[in-house]
């Protein structure tokens, strides 16, 4: 639903804006303010979205807590909304699992899957739906003149839907579960959506596909603002998918000026880290495939890499150990700027957990999505379209580094480096978008179909431009990223000025 301003996006934006305002107004007691906010966001005596103003405010209350980085609560808890609110104001507050949360009383309790006859049924003479059903679950109801499906007999095979000439039979599935490539969402004892966190890789696709806005992730809006206010040198590392996210007229120079207006010390494109990542993966591929490893998978998408390691542990070492663009950019910033704090701003929910992963020294102090960042700009009344451009210019990133945001871009960047350095080397590539397709790709790799290949996995269909924290239509984002990438001073990743510093960052 990216690119469509639904009621869910409207509520999310209000919440992010109000949390940012609460952080900026240090004179406001946050315990009192958070209790007042549901009444400000949902005013009046009649519900705007669900026809129940009390339910709406309760849902907004839980969303506010999550946006403050606080735990989600059940409907049975009677503690005030401000319970443990002081934890949000501590510098060490980080994303504590679970990152993705179901607000149970916001969930519609959608059926997991059902085959359903609509009013479009014409009660036709041929009645093929009845003929093809292997369980005798479909019968013509002579009272209504339409087909009827016995749900107790139905095995949800969908054959009746396939043969209906009127498309009058539909297969309904829970949208969040359909979007989940890990099959991590099921129904609890009350029919509400429930997440199996042993399977979940925090890609956030359930979050953006729930039509009831019942799934939300935690945020660090409050903590980032307080870090800036405390006098910390806070640097923004902005993911390559940023192009166009804040409006078609917002150039990199305007975005830099706007970030500085908020108090950020400076802003860096994570595309420079993408160049470093592509260069490192190219060298690793030459050294390891196929002599040591049958194939190599890219590392930049945390949801894809975690999925591959969880479901195919015997091939975990085939997923590149190269540091991700986010981590390399953060390390580069801290290499040159003592006592810096780094905020990664991007499209991805999974990056929030990658930043706190103990197995890698990420050097990333905070993670925000583009959507959360928009709430901060709104809270401070920063108009990105009219602000004067910062003349500092853009970072020395390549076309290939900037195209990391689009599906296929990572593999292309790596292979282009290989072509530059090893022109006689033939590199075969396979790529997949969406975790279901990524799973299929790994199954084929396990079967030996991709020996010698470079595999690119992207958890979000379309690439990073389709991440859970984006606001722009995916196709529009892809075009905008490509256009901006083509303006780069370098074509391939190994030609940028920062490549010579790679060895200093990977120890």
C-alpha positions in Angstrom: 0.0 0.0 0.0 3.0 2.3 -0.3 2.2 5.4 -2.2 -1.4 5.3 -1.0 -2.3 7.6 1.9 -4.7 5.3 3.8 -6.2 5.9 7.3 -3.5 3.6 8.7 -0.7 5.8 7.3 -2.5 8.9 8.6 -2.6 7.5 12.1 1.0 6.3 12.0 2.2 9.7 10.9 0.2 11.5 13.7 1.8 9.2 16.2 5.4 9.6 15.0 4.8 13.4 14.9 3.5 13.5 18.4 6.2 11.3 19.8 8.8 13.7 18.2 7.0 16.7 19.6 7.1 15.1 23.1 10.8 14.6 22.8 11.4 18.2 21.7 9.3 19.8 24.4 11.5 18.9 27.3 9.3 21.0 29.6 6.4 18.6 29.1 6.2 15.8 31.7 6.2 12.8 29.4 4.1 10.6 31.7 1.2 13.1 31.6 1.6 13.9 28.0 1.4 10.3 26.8 -1.9 9.9 28.7 -3.3 13.0 26.9 -2.2 12.1 23.4 -4.9 9.5 22.6 -7.5 12.2 23.2 -5.6 14.7 21.0 -5.0 12.2 18.1 -8.6 10.8 18.4 -10.7 13.8 19.5 -14.4 14.0 20.1 -17.0 11.4 21.1 -17.3 9.5 17.9 -14.7 7.2 16.4 -13.2 8.2 13.1 -11.9 4.9 12.0 -13.6 2.0 13.8 -16.9 3.6 15.1 -15.7 3.0 18.7 -13.8 6.0 20.0 -12.6 4.1 23.1 -11.2 1.3 21.1 -9.5 3.7 18.8 -7.8 5.5 21.7 -6.7 2.2 23.2 -5.0 1.2 20.0 -3.4 4.6 19.6 -2.1 4.3 23.2 -0.4 1.0 22.3 1.0 2.5 19.1 2.4 5.4 21.1 4.1 3.0 23.6 5.7 1.1 20.7 6.8 4.3 19.0 8.5 5.2 22.3 10.3 1.9 22.2 8.3 0.5 25.1 6.7 -3.0 25.3 3.3 -3.8 23.8 0.6 -4.7 26.4 -2.4 -7.0 26.3 -6.0 -5.8 26.8 -6.1 -7.4 30.2 -3.4 -5.1 31.6 -4.9 -2.2 33.5 -1.7 -0.2 34.2 -1.7 3.4 33.0 -0.4 4.1 29.5 2.6 5.8 31.1 3.6 2.6 32.9 7.5 2.4 32.9 7.6 5.5 30.6 10.8 6.6 32.3 12.6 3.8 30.4 12.1 5.7 27.1 14.2 8.6 28.4 17.3 6.5 29.1 20.2 6.6 26.6 20.6 2.8 26.7 17.1 2.2 25.6 17.3 0.0 22.5 15.1 -2.3 20.6 14.3 -5.2 22.9 12.6 -8.1 21.2 10.0 -8.5 19.9 10.4 -5.7 17.4 7.2 -6.5 15.4 4.1 -6.6 17.6 0.5 -7.5 17.2 -1.9 -5.2 19.0 -4.5 -7.9 19.7 -7.5 -5.7 20.2 -6.8 -4.0 16.9 -6.7 -7.3 15.0 -9.8 -8.2 13.0 -9.4 -12.0 13.6 -9.4 -12.7 9.9 -9.8 -16.3 8.9 -6.5 -17.9 8.0 -7.9 -19.2 4.7 -11.3 -19.9 3.3 -12.9 -20.5 -0.1 -16.0 -18.3 -0.3 -18.9 -18.1 -2.8 -19.8 -14.4 -3.5 -23.0 -12.9 -4.8 -21.5 -13.0 -8.2 -22.6 -16.7 -8.5 -25.2 -17.1 -11.2 -26.2 -20.7 -10.3 -25.2 -21.8 -13.8 -26.4 -25.0 -15.4 -22.8 -26.4 -15.9 -21.9 -26.0 -12.3 -18.3 -27.0 -12.8 -17.4 -26.0 -9.2 -19.4 -28.9 -7.9 -17.9 -31.3 -10.5 -14.3 -30.6 -9.7 -14.5 -30.6 -5.9 -12.5 -33.6 -4.6 -14.4 -33.6 -1.3 -18.0 -33.1 -2.4 -17.9 -29.8 -0.4 -19.7 -27.7 -3.1 -23.4 -28.0 -3.7 -26.0 -25.9 -5.4 -28.3 -24.3 -2.9 -31.7 -24.4 -4.6 -33.1 -21.8 -2.2 -30.7 -19.1 -3.1 -29.8 -20.3 -6.5 -26.1 -20.1 -5.7 -23.4 -22.5 -4.9 -22.6 -23.2 -1.2 -19.4 -24.6 0.2 -19.4 -26.8 3.3 -16.4 -25.4 5.2 -16.1 -28.6 7.3 -15.4 -30.6 4.1 -13.5 -28.0 2.1 -9.7 -28.6 1.9 -9.0 -25.1 0.5 -7.6 -26.5 -2.8 -9.2 -23.7 -4.9 -10.2 -25.9 -7.8 -13.8 -24.5 -7.7 -12.4 -20.9 -7.9 -10.2 -21.9 -10.9 -13.2 -23.2 -13.0 -15.8 -20.6 -12.2 -16.6 -18.7 -15.4 -17.9 -15.7 -13.4 -14.9 -15.5 -10.9 -17.6 -15.7 -8.3 -15.6 -17.9 -5.9 -12.8 -16.3 -4.1 -10.0 -17.6 -1.8 -9.6 -15.3 1.2 -6.4 -15.4 3.2 -5.2 -13.4 6.2 -3.2 -10.6 4.5 -0.5 -10.5 7.1 0.1 -14.2 6.8 0.1 -14.1 3.0 2.8 -11.4 3.1 4.9 -13.4 5.6 7.5 -15.4 3.6 8.5 -17.3 6.8 5.0 -18.7 7.6 5.5 -17.1 11.0 1.8 -15.9 11.5 -1.0 -18.1 12.7 -4.1 -17.7 14.8 -4.1 -17.7 18.6 -6.8 -19.3 20.7 -9.1 -16.3 20.1 -8.6 -16.2 16.3 -6.2 -13.2 16.5 -3.0 -13.1 14.5 0.0 -14.3 16.4 3.7 -14.2 15.4 6.1 -17.1 15.9 9.2 -15.2 16.8 11.4 -18.3 16.3 10.5 -18.0 12.6 10.1 -14.2 12.2 13.0 -12.3 10.6 11.4 -8.9 11.2 11.1 -8.0 7.5 8.0 -5.9 8.4 5.9 -7.1 5.4 3.1 -8.1 7.7 3.1 -4.6 9.2 2.5 -2.9 5.9 0.0 -5.5 4.6 -2.4 -5.6 7.6 -5.5 -3.6 6.5 -6.5 -3.0 10.1 -3.1 -1.5 11.2 -3.0 -4.1 14.0 0.8 -4.8 13.6 3.4 -2.2 14.6 7.1 -2.1 15.2 9.1 -0.2 17.8 10.8 3.1 17.1 13.7 5.2 18.4 12.3 8.6 17.5 12.3 9.8 21.1 15.8 8.5 21.8 17.4 10.0 18.7 16.0 13.5 19.4 17.1 13.3 23.0 20.6 12.3 21.9 20.8 15.4 19.7 19.5 17.6 22.5 22.1 16.3 24.9 24.8 17.7 22.7 26.0 14.5 21.1 27.5 14.7 17.6 24.8 12.8 15.8 25.4 11.8 12.1 22.7 10.5 9.7 23.5 7.6 7.5 20.8 7.6 4.8 20.0 4.4 2.8 20.1 4.5 -1.0 16.3 4.1 -1.2 15.9 7.7 0.2 15.4 9.2 -3.3 11.9 10.7 -3.6 10.7 9.4 -0.2 10.3 12.9 1.1 8.8 14.4 -2.0 9.7 14.7 -5.7 11.3 18.2 -5.2 13.5 17.1 -2.3 17.1 16.9 -3.6 20.0 15.4 -1.6 21.1 19.0 -0.9 17.7 19.9 0.5 17.6 16.7 2.6 21.1 17.5 4.0 20.0 21.1 4.9 16.8 19.7 6.6 18.8 17.2 8.6 21.2 19.9 9.8 18.2 22.1 10.7 17.1 19.3 13.1 20.5 19.3 14.7 22.3 16.5 12.9 26.0 17.2 12.6 26.1 15.9 9.0 24.6 13.4 6.6 26.2 10.5 4.7 24.8 8.4 1.9 24.9 4.7 2.8 25.7 4.1 -0.9 29.3 4.7 0.0 29.1 1.7 2.3 27.3 -0.2 -0.5 30.4 0.4 -2.7 32.6 -1.0 0.1 30.3 -4.0 0.5 30.2 -4.8 -3.2 34.0 -4.6 -3.4 34.4 -6.9 -0.4 31.9 -9.4 -1.7 33.6 -9.4 -5.1 36.9 -10.3 -3.5 35.3 -13.0 -1.3 33.5 -14.5 -4.3 36.8 -14.9 -6.2 38.6 -16.4 -3.2 35.9 -18.9 -2.1 33.6 -19.9 -5.0 33.7 -22.7 -6.1 36.9 -23.9 -4.4 35.7 -23.5 -0.8 31.9 -22.8 -1.2 29.4 -24.1 -3.8 27.8 -20.6 -4.1 27.7 -17.3 -2.3 24.7 -15.3 -1.2 24.8 -11.5 -0.7 24.8 -10.1 2.8 23.1 -6.7 2.7 19.5 -7.7 3.4 19.4 -8.8 7.0 15.9 -10.5 6.7 17.1 -12.6 3.7 20.4 -13.6 5.3 18.8 -14.5 8.6 16.1 -16.5 6.8 18.8 -18.4 4.8 20.8 -19.2 7.9 17.7 -20.3 9.9 16.1 -22.5 7.3 19.3 -23.8 5.7 21.9 -23.9 8.5 24.1 -26.3 6.6 24.7 -23.5 4.1 25.0 -20.7 6.5 28.7 -20.2 5.6 27.6 -19.7 2.0 26.0 -16.4 2.9 28.6 -13.7 2.5 30.3 -12.6 5.7 30.9 -9.1 4.2 29.8 -6.3 6.4 26.6 -4.6 5.3 26.4 -1.1 3.8 24.9 0.2 7.0 27.7 -1.2 9.2 30.5 -0.1 6.8 29.1 3.4 6.6 28.8 3.7 10.3 32.3 2.5 10.8 33.6 4.9 8.2 31.8 7.8 10.0 33.3 6.8 13.3 36.8 6.3 11.8 36.8 10.0 10.8 34.7 11.6 13.5 35.6 10.9 17.2 32.7 10.4 19.6 30.1 10.3 16.8 26.7 8.8 17.2 25.3 7.2 14.0 21.6 7.1 13.1 20.8 4.8 10.1 17.8 6.2 8.3 16.3 3.8 5.8 13.4 1.7 4.5 13.9 -1.4 6.6 12.4 -2.8 9.9 15.0 -5.6 10.0 17.8 -3.1 10.2 16.6 -2.2 13.7 17.6 -5.7 14.9 20.7 -5.9 12.8 22.0 -2.8 14.5 21.9 -4.5 17.9 23.2 -7.8 16.8 25.9 -8.9 19.2 27.9 -11.0 16.6 28.9 -7.9 14.7 30.2 -4.6 16.0 27.7 -2.5 14.0 28.7 1.0 15.3 25.1 2.0 14.6 23.5 3.7 17.6 20.0 4.3 16.3 17.8 3.2 13.4 14.9 5.1 12.0 12.7 4.5 8.9 11.9 7.1 6.3 8.3 7.2 7.6 9.5 7.9 11.2 11.9 10.6 9.9 8.9 12.3 8.2 7.2 12.5 11.5 10.2 14.3 13.0 10.4 16.8 10.1 6.6 17.5 10.6 7.1 18.0 14.4 9.7 20.7 13.8 7.8 22.2 10.9 10.8 21.7 8.5 9.6 22.1 4.9 12.0 20.1 2.8 10.7 21.4 -0.5 11.3 25.1 0.3 14.4 24.8 2.4 17.6 26.2 0.8 20.0 23.6 -0.6 23.1 22.7 1.5 26.0 23.5 -0.9 28.2 20.8 0.7 27.5 18.5 -2.3 26.9 14.8 -2.4 29.0 11.9 -1.3 31.4 10.1 -3.6 29.3 7.1 -4.3 29.0 5.1 -7.5 26.1 4.4 -9.8 26.2 0.8 -8.7 26.3 1.7 -5.0 23.2 3.9 -5.2 21.4 1.1 -7.1 21.7 -1.2 -4.2 18.2 -0.1 -3.3 16.6 -1.8 -6.3 16.2 -5.6 -6.7 19.1 -6.9 -8.8 21.3 -3.9 -8.0 23.4 -5.7 -5.4 24.4 -8.6 -7.7 25.0 -6.1 -10.5 27.4 -4.1 -8.4 29.4 -7.1 -7.3 29.6 -8.5 -10.9 30.7 -5.2 -12.3 33.5 -5.1 -9.8 34.5 -8.6 -10.8 34.4 -7.6 -14.5 36.7 -4.7 -13.8 39.2 -6.7 -11.9 38.9 -10.1 -13.5 37.6 -9.6 -17.1 38.0 -13.2 -18.0 35.9 -14.5 -15.1 32.3 -15.5 -16.0 29.9 -14.9 -13.1 26.5 -16.5 -13.1 23.8 -14.7 -11.0 20.4 -15.7 -9.6 18.2 -13.3 -7.7 15.0 -13.5 -5.7 12.6 -10.9 -4.4 10.4 -11.7 -1.4 11.2 -14.4 1.2 9.0 -17.0 -0.4 11.0 -16.7 -3.6 14.3 -16.5 -1.6 13.4 -19.8 0.0 12.8 -21.4 -3.4 16.1 -20.1 -4.6 17.9 -21.6 -1.6 16.2 -24.9 -2.1 17.5 -25.0 -5.7 20.9 -24.0 -4.5 20.8 -26.9 -2.0 19.9 -29.2 -4.8 23.1 -28.1 -6.7 21.3 -26.0 -9.3 23.3 -22.9 -8.5 26.8 -24.2 -8.0 29.3 -21.4 -8.8 26.6 -18.7 -8.7 26.3 -15.4 -6.9 22.8 -15.4 -5.2 21.1 -12.1 -4.4 18.3 -12.2 -1.9 15.9 -9.4 -1.1 13.2 -9.9 1.5 11.0 -7.2 0.1 9.6 -7.6 -3.5 11.2 -4.8 -5.5 14.2 -4.5 -3.2 14.8 -2.0 -0.4 12.6 0.6 -2.1 9.7 -1.7 -1.0 10.7 -1.8 2.6 8.2 -1.5 5.5 9.4 2.1 6.3 9.0 3.6 2.8 6.2 5.9 1.7 6.5 6.1 -2.0 5.0 3.8 -4.7 7.6 1.1 -5.4 7.8 1.5 -9.2 8.2 5.3 -8.7 11.0 4.7 -6.2 12.8 2.4 -8.5 12.8 5.0 -11.3 13.9 7.8 -9.0 16.8 5.8 -7.6 17.9 4.8 -11.1 17.8 8.4 -12.2 19.8 9.7 -9.2 22.3 6.8 -9.5 23.1 7.7 -13.1 24.3 11.1 -11.9 27.1 9.5 -9.9 30.8 10.4 -10.7 31.7 6.7 -10.8 30.1 3.8 -12.5 31.4 0.8 -10.5 31.9 0.4 -6.8 35.7 -0.1 -6.8 36.4 3.3 -8.2 35.3 5.5 -5.3 37.6 7.3 -2.9 36.5 5.3 0.1 37.5 1.9 -1.2 41.1 2.4 -0.1 39.9 2.5 3.5 38.1 -0.8 3.4 40.9 -2.7 5.2 40.6 -0.3 8.1 36.9 -1.1 8.5 36.7 -4.9 8.4 39.1 -5.8 11.1 
